[in-house]
Amino acid sequence: MPFADVIGQEGPKRKIRTALGQAAIGHAYLFSGDDGIGKRLMALRFAQALSCETPPSSNQPDSCGQCRACRQIDSGTYPDLLIIEPEQDKANPQIKIDQVREIERHVIYRPLLSARKICLIDDADRLTANAANAFLKTLEDPPDHSLFILVTSQPLRLLATVRSRCLTLRFSPATPEQFQGALALRQAMAIEDARFLSQVCRNRIGVALRTDLSDLRSRHDRFFELCRDETLAHPTAVLQQAEDLSKAQPFPDVIDWLAHGLRDLLLVTLGTEQDLLLHQSRIALLQQLAESLTPADVVDLLDVLHTLEQAPTHNLNLQLCLENFLFHFHQTIHRDAA
Ligand SMILES: [Zn+2]
């Protein structure tokens, strides 16, 4: 069933289906929550349940997923659904006033086929100030047949007056079990890989589905490359590594794999069960490093990493912060050898 495609999200799902079942649908909804956890998919399933030509006979409202309306909604060609999103090719994607005019033109006419004239606004926090104010006018006096679904991971960036006119449904990441179950269904995947993605993608299924697993693994492997004594033994090697890492895009990704590697090292120094490690296949190396480390040593490294994480937003020189981190890192984990 189409609503079942949305992993988890039982709360929002129940509210939408209740509204559909009672024909008590509001004019504006705000789907709020992390990126990649099914908000947009839920909006499309909502639109399908409202517009399906051959809905399944069941006491739970849903759509067939196969009729013309359902297929056109999936492909974005349904005449009663307008999808608005920021222009993606820009550094600072925005939803502009022209797009709000398009919304006005869309909702002014009665629906042709569906029960409602639906407008899905993805990344609604990207409305420019002008566009948001213009949109507010439509939202203050919506045509009876209109339905607005705003999707955002940054609800506080929306005008409070826009937010207050919407019924907010909060979305949260799936549980590790839901996440791994969904991945197992969609992609035949080894349990170790599913667990790896579950931790690194923080159970956001949409993020996992657009992630290249082998690419992700090779980036995480750089942590273990840095752990080898030879990699950072020479100061010039530290400077070179710092320069390379400072150019990595996106930079938060470097912080992410360093933090995950240090977390594993911390767990091993604490003698935690191997099951909890992200990189279980590296247990031998981690144990070898942990022999000369205390948990406090690793916590100190996490503190230095925290400074590094703040470098881009605190106007600090990223490369210097990386050099500082790598020197600390090497001195700490190879103290005995020094
Ligand atoms: Zn259908």
Residues whose N, C-alpha, C, O or C-beta is under 5 A from the ligand:
A	BS01	ZN	C52 E53 T54 S63 C64 G65 Q66 C67 C70
